[in-house]
Amino acid sequence: MRKNKLKKMFKEGKPIINGWLQIPSAFSAEVMSHQGWDSCTIDMQHGVVDYTNAVNMLQAISTTDVTPLARVNWNEPGQIMKILDAGCYGIICPMVSNKNEAENFVQACLYPSKGYRSFGPVRALLYSGEDYAEHADNEILKLAMIETKEALDKLEEILNTKSLDGIYIGPADLSLAVGEKPGFDKGENTKAYKEILRILEFTKKKNLLAGIHNGTAEYAEKMISKGFDLVTVGSDQRFMSAGAKNAIEKIKGKKNTSSSEGY
């Protein structure tokens, strides 16, 4: 089976730079994948990507050595299993709030007897190799998103979940959970920032992978310096918007103040 490059990078202490795909286009995914990311995540939660789009995007990513990940829209076994069968090498699962939810997520990624994933890796066999079933449990990356008030209260029990590889912080929902305005790149004087560092500390103590979503490359570099193992920078939609906005501002000489707080 094709090895999961991200797991190797984590063991070696190398930071993982993750791209984020919201545009439902195989060509857009292919363009992004050729830019040097270590991994690219197909956002099936807040983007406008459906399953058919995602399969085409996975095929496009496969033209490179970039590791394909997906953020599913909910902790729902059917969706998790189906995108894994399509050849996704890691799942970011949103709104994991307690150990029971964490266990349900992890077990949907594992074949019996460790979990309850059903066998039928139709495209995964093409991408990974004929021995997929023998090694998939060890190669698939499983990241639970820590972003609810309950998750903050029950962080340690979530981190103790067997076979969980790590966590991924969504700063926008995390901000809402602590009573602050949603957004990325939180200032050091915010409650969300303090919680981010607390989550990081607990995760590192468990020797698990810690990931976080960032709005800018500069903030992502800061998070790497703090100890995060995986950092996401912006998204394809944001890069397209920023590039177009910059060109129009230069030509028209007028600054466009509109912005998006979403992913």
Helices and strands as residue ranges (DSSP letters): H 5-11, E 16-21, H 26-33, E 39-43, H 51-61, E 67-71, H 77-85, E 90-93, H 99-108, H 124-128, H 132-139, E 141-146, H 149-153, H 155-159, E 166-169, H 171-177, H 191-205, E 209-214, H 217-226, E 230-233, H 236-252
